[in-house]
């Protein structure tokens, strides 16, 4: 015998399956669906009559879908007993309601709204790959479909993606929605976008041509004090340092202390494609960015390649300490929901900054002494941990 709670849990689990979700939300052929409740055995009827009465009552109270009943005669009963045999779910909305799960219901509401407002060619991607959808504002997803409909092979004609103004998109639209746009274009052009890469497919300037500022914090490491290197070159060239600090804005170089065996890479902004460099995996990494929604978004993006990198001065304490004197309004905020790769505390900070009138604390305004101490502490602590690990291995 299956209770309504048990079958609701099964329906919730089925919602998590992308293929099942796509079939049930986008096809009428699969409806209705039947879930077997199972009839009680003769032994259950004799030994647990109260349980069976409660079971019948629970199913009589179910208002969603249709409960199908069957009369069954037991030897011990004087007359046939009407028992719930199956639960019939007739529509997608019934399915969602029957889960009694608020997350499922909220997701369905969002997907339903988007699907009703975008071209049918994109419905499958939206429903199946909801992880790309639910982390973004509804309006942004709808706009991404409009952008994808207005793009074509080689349409960029050599311009960088941020210079393309399509369907009223802003200069950072492609950076925020790269994966989503790629998925939508794959639907239109038979996976050609994923096969060739977004820039090559659109004929855009390769974002890896982005120039980075490389500055050794140890005079013995490189024959220059600072140098600009293309991001795509940096992927191939290993820097001779055990410690690498990634800094969002290159104007912050003057705030960094001299540190042994350490190189700073500055000015990456949202362009983090070079973090795929294999040689970075053996380095000790830190990230220091602006305290705003974009800074935390970039941090989350960096964690897709290096989940264990250390953050510097990107916490509640730093913001609260300097907000009164130095915080400003963030001109255009990132998504309304924090990226999944932020920690719990970082997600709280993200929402705090998103809601604040002045939710941006730029790196350049932090006192040089405070930055020096934070970066030096990171360096010292990581060296200490490495020494302890090496000692334990001996």
N, C-alpha and C positions, 0 to 999 in steps of 0.2 A: 504494500500500500504506500502510495506517495502522497504526501501532504501538499497543500498549496504552497507552503514555504519552500519545500524541496524543489518543486517544479518551477517556482519563480527564480530560484537560484540557478537552475539549469538554463532558463531563458536568458538570464543575465550573462551567463558564461557564453552562450551562443552569440550574444551581441558583440562580444569581444573578438569573434572570428570575422576577419575582413571579408572572406568569400561568402560566408553565410549572410552577413550584413548586407552585402551588395545584392545578393539574390533576392532577399526578402524585401529590401527597400525599393528596388528598381524593377522588380518583375511581379506581375499579378498571377503568373502561372503557378507559383508555389503555395498560394493560399487556397483554402485554409490549411493550417498545420495541426496535427493531432499529437497530444502527449498522453501516453498511457498512464493511468493512475494505478491500475492493478486491483483486482478484487481480493478481499481477505480470504484466507484459506479456512477450511472447516475447523482446523485446530485453533486458529486465531479467533474465530467466531465463538468457540466454546470457552477458551481460556481468557480472552480479553474483551468481553462485551462492552465495557465502559470505553475502552480505547476506540472500538469501532463506532460507537455512538458519537464520540467526539469527532472522529474522522468524517462521519456523514455530516455533522453540523458544520464543520469547517468548510466543506465543499458546497453546502447549501448557501453559505454566506459569500461565496465568490460571485462577484458581479461582472467581472471582465471576461469577454469571450463567451463561450458556451460550454457548460458541463454536461456531458452525455451520461445518462443513467441507464442502469440495467437491472432488471429484477432477477434475483437469484434465490433459489430455494435450498436451504440447508436442512439436513436430517433433523437437526435439533430445533428448527423453527417451525412454528405452526402454519406460517404463510410466507410467500416470497417476500424478500426484503429488497427495497430499491437502493442500489449502491452506485457510487460514482465510478464510471469505467474509463472515461477519457476526458481530457480538457481540450476543447477546440478553440484555437486562436484564429480569428478571421481576417485581421488586417494588421499592417505594421503598427498603427497606433495602439491597437489592442496588445500586441507583443510588448511594446515599450511600457504600457500601463501595467501589464501583468508582471513585469520584473519587480515592481515596487522599489526601484533603485533610482534615487534622485540624480545620480551622475548620468545614468543611461538616459533618463528623461530629458536632462538638460542638453546632452549631446544630440539627441534626436531633434530637439527643438532647433538647435543651431544648424544641423545638417539639412533639415526640412526647409528652413528659411533660405539657405544658400542655394539649394537645388532648385527651388522655385524661381530664383532670380538669375540663373546662369544658363548658358547654352547646354543643351542635353548631351553634347559630345563630352563634356567634362564630368558628368554625374558619376560615372564609375570611379574615377580617381578620387573625387571628393568623398564618396561614401566608403570606399575600400581603404584609403590611406588617410584616415581621419586624424592621425598624429600630426600631419602636415597642416591640418585645417584648424583644429581646435585651439592651438596655441596662438592664433592670430585673430585680430578683429574681423568680424564678418565682412565689413566694408572692404577690408584689404584683400580678402580672398576673392570677393566678387570682382574687384578691380584687377586682380591678377588674371582672371579668366578673360577680361576685356583686353588686357595687354597682350595676352597670348594670341587672341584672335586677330590682333593687328600687327603681329610679327610675321616675318617670312624669311627664308634663307637669304643671307647676305644683305639684309635690309639695313644693317648698321653702317655699311660702307666705310669701314675703318675707324669709326668713332668708338670711344669707350662706352660701355653699357650705361654708365652714369650720365652720359650726354644724350641718351635717347629719351625723348619726351613722347611717351605713347599712352593714350587713354588717360591723360592728365596725371601721369605718374611723376613723382618727384625724383631727384637725383640719386637718392639712396634706395629707391624701390627695388631695383634688381638685387642689391646687396641683401635687403631684408627678405626677399622672396625668391631667391635664386632656385632653390629646390622645387618650389611650387610651380614656378614658370617652366622649369625644365620638364616636369611631369606633364603639364598641360600641353606643351609643344610636342612631347613624345606621342601624345594621343593624336595630334593633328598630322604629324609627319613620321609616323611609324618608327618611333624610338631613335630617329636620326640625331636628335639633340643630345641624348645621353651617349650615343656612339661616338660623336665627334667632339662634344664639349660645347657649352652654351656660346662662348665667344666665337669659336670657329664656325658653328652653325649659322650664327647671325652675321658673321663677317665683322665682328667687333674687335677692337684692340684688346690684346690679351691682358687681363688684369694683373697677370704676374709680371708685367713690365713695370709695375709699381716700384718706385725707388725707395730704399730703406737707408737710414743712417746707421752705420756701424761704427761704434766707438769703443776702443779698449779702455777699461778702467785700470788696467795694469800696463805700464809703459813697456814692459818686456815682451808683450804678446805679438804686437804688429808694428810694422815700420811706419805707421801713420797715427795721428791723433784721432782722426775721424775720416770716414769715407762713405760715399754713396754707392750702393750696390743694388742691382735689379733683384727683385724677389725671386725670379726664376733662376738666376745665377746662384743665389744663396742656397737654394735647394741642393745644388751640386757641390758646393764648396764648404767643407767643414771648417768652422772657426776654431782656432787653437786655444780653447778655454774650457775649464771644467764647469764653470758657472755662466749662465746666460740670463740676463734680465731683459724682458720685453717691455717696452715703454710705449704707451699709446701715442704720445705727442713728442716730437723731436726737440721742441723748445725746452724740454725738461732736463737736457743733458747737464746743464750747469749745476743742477741740484744733486747729482749723483757723486758719491765719494770714490776715492781711489780704492780699489779692492784687488787683491791678488787673484790671478787666474780667472778673471771675470771680463766679459764683453757685454756691452749694452747694444740692443737693436731697437732703434727708435723710429717712430713715425708710421707704424704699420696701419693704424686705424682699423678699419673693418677688413682689410685685405690680409688674411692669415693663411693663404694657400701654401706659403712657404714653410709653415709648421709641419708639413708632411715630410720634410727632409729626414731621411733615416738617421743621420748623424745626431740629430737633436734628442733622440731617444736615450742616448747615453749621457746626456748633460743634466745638470741640476738647473731647473728652470724656475723663474719667478715672473709674475706679471703685475705691472703697475699701470693703472689707467685712471681716467676721470671718474669721479664719484657721481655718476648719473645713470640713467637707464641704458644709454648706449654703451658706456664704459662696462657695465655689468653684462650687457649682451655680448660684447666682444670677449670678455672673460669666459663666458659660457662657451662661445665658439672655439676659443683656444683649448678648452677642456675636451673637446671632441677628439683632439689628437693627443693631448697630454693631460689626462685627468688628475694627475697628482702634482701639478705645478703649484707653487706657493703664491698667494696674493699678498701684495704689499699696500698698506694704507687704503684698503677698500672695505671699510667696516663702519658700523654704527658709531663707534667711538670717535673715529677721525671726522666723520661728517658733523656730528653733534658739537665737537670741539671747535670747529671752524665755520660752521654754517652762518652764524650771526654776522660775521665780518666779511665772509668771502663767497657765500652761495649766491647763485644767480638763477634766473629762469632758463630752463632748457628749451630752446626754440622749437624743436620737434622731438617729441618723446618716442621711444621705441614701443613695442607691443604693450598692450594693457596688462598682459599676464607675463610673469617672469619666466625666463628660459628654464627648461627642465634640469640643465646641468649645474645650476646654482645650488649651493647648500641651503638648508632650511633658513639659517640666519641671513644669508645673502638674498633669498627670496623676500623675506620680510623687509630688508633694506630697500630692495627694488621697489616694492609696493609703496613704501614710505616716500621714496624719491619721486615716484610716478604721481603720487597724490599731492606732493608739496608744490606750492606756488614757486618757490625757489629751491628746486631739487637738483641743482647742479653745482658741484664743487670741483673746479678745474685743478689739475695737477700743479700748474704753474704757481698757484697761490699758496701752496703749502710751504711752510718755513723750511729753508734749506737744512737747518739743523735737525729737524724732525725727519725729513727724508733720509738724511745721512744715517741717522740712528736706525731707522727701520730697515734700510737696505743692508747696513752693516750687521744688524742682528740676524737677518736672514742668512747672510753669508757665513757668519760665525756658527750659527746653529746647524746649518747643513754640513759644514766641515766636521763639526763635533759628532753628528750622527754617523757620518761616513767613517770616521775614526773608530767609533764604537762598534760599528758593523764589522769592519775589518778585523778588529781585535777579537770579536766573538767567533769569527771564522777560523782563527788560527788554532 
